[in-house]
Amino acid sequence: MKVLARIILLPVAILVVGFALANRGTVDVGLWPMDYAIETPVFALVLISASAGLVLGGMVTWISAAGRRRRARAATRDLAAARSEAYRLGEGLKRLEDEVEWREKADKPVLPAPPSANAA
């Protein structure tokens, strides 16, 4: 996975650097409620806007996935409880099988020893 990330990240980094070099001109950014303007390079404005959109989009996605994460945690707890119950029932079944086997052995009649050949 790290190799794939590096294969993708390298061309993206090259494109970002190329974009920054090609768009070095400045632009005035007015902050609306105030009479204040900031002079900034175009590439900085675009990259900051894209980064802010990426972060906000990630936050919205993370928040919207909260229900799925909650259900997954509940399913994990249920699975652990079911496995524990299955193990407990399996152990109980083994004990019952051992008890049945022991009783079957105890119920068999004990046959007398065969007469020895030296008794004659």
C-alpha positions in Angstrom: 0.0 0.0 0.0 2.9 2.4 0.7 4.3 1.8 -2.7 1.0 2.6 -4.3 0.7 5.8 -2.3 4.1 6.9 -3.4 3.4 6.1 -7.0 0.3 8.3 -6.8 1.8 11.0 -4.6 4.8 11.7 -6.7 2.9 12.8 -9.9 0.5 14.8 -7.7 3.4 16.6 -6.1 4.9 17.4 -9.4 1.6 18.8 -10.7 1.2 21.0 -7.6 4.7 22.4 -7.9 4.2 23.0 -11.6 0.9 24.8 -10.9 2.5 26.9 -8.3 5.3 27.9 -10.6 2.9 28.8 -13.5 0.6 30.9 -11.3 2.9 33.2 -9.4 0.9 36.3 -10.2 -0.8 38.2 -7.3 -4.5 38.8 -6.8 -6.3 41.0 -4.3 -8.7 39.1 -2.0 -11.3 41.3 -0.4 -12.7 40.3 3.0 -16.3 41.3 2.5 -17.7 42.6 5.8 -14.6 44.7 6.4 -12.9 47.1 4.0 -9.7 45.0 4.0 -8.0 43.3 1.1 -5.1 40.9 1.1 -2.7 40.6 -1.8 -1.8 37.0 -2.3 -0.3 34.8 -5.1 -2.9 32.9 -7.1 -1.4 29.5 -6.4 -1.6 30.1 -2.6 -5.3 31.1 -2.9 -6.1 28.0 -4.9 -4.1 25.6 -2.8 -5.5 27.0 0.5 -9.0 26.8 -0.9 -8.5 23.2 -2.1 -7.0 22.2 1.2 -9.8 23.8 3.2 -12.3 21.9 0.9 -10.5 18.7 1.5 -10.5 19.1 5.2 -14.1 20.1 5.4 -15.2 17.3 3.1 -13.3 14.8 5.2 -15.0 16.1 8.4 -18.4 15.8 6.8 -17.7 12.3 5.7 -16.3 11.3 9.1 -19.4 12.8 10.8 -21.8 11.1 8.4 -20.1 7.8 9.0 -20.7 7.9 12.8 -23.8 5.8 12.6 -22.1 3.1 10.6 -19.1 3.0 13.0 -21.6 2.7 15.9 -23.4 -0.2 14.3 -20.0 -1.9 13.5 -19.0 -1.6 17.1 -22.3 -3.1 18.2 -21.9 -5.9 15.7 -18.4 -6.6 17.0 -19.7 -6.8 20.6 -22.5 -9.1 19.5 -20.1 -11.3 17.6 -17.8 -11.6 20.6 -20.8 -12.5 22.8 -22.0 -15.1 20.3 -18.5 -16.6 20.1 -18.3 -16.8 23.9 -21.7 -18.4 24.1 -20.7 -20.9 21.4 -17.5 -21.8 23.3 -19.5 -22.2 26.5 -22.1 -24.4 24.9 -19.4 -26.5 23.2 -17.6 -27.1 26.5 -21.0 -28.1 28.0 -21.6 -30.5 25.1 -18.1 -32.1 25.6 -18.9 -32.6 29.4 -22.2 -34.2 28.5 -20.7 -36.5 25.9 -18.0 -37.5 28.4 -20.7 -38.2 31.0 -22.7 -40.3 28.5 -19.6 -42.3 27.6 -18.7 -42.9 31.2 -22.3 -44.1 32.0 -22.3 -46.4 28.9 -19.0 -47.9 30.2 -20.4 -48.3 33.7 -23.6 -50.0 32.4 -21.7 -52.7 30.5 -21.9 -56.0 32.4 -18.5 -57.2 33.6 -17.9 -60.7 32.1 -16.2 -63.3 34.3 -12.6 -64.1 33.4 -12.3 -67.0 31.1 -11.2 -70.2 32.7 -7.5 -70.6 32.7 -5.9 -73.6 30.9 -3.9 -74.5 34.0 -7.0 -75.2 36.1 -7.4 -78.7 34.6 
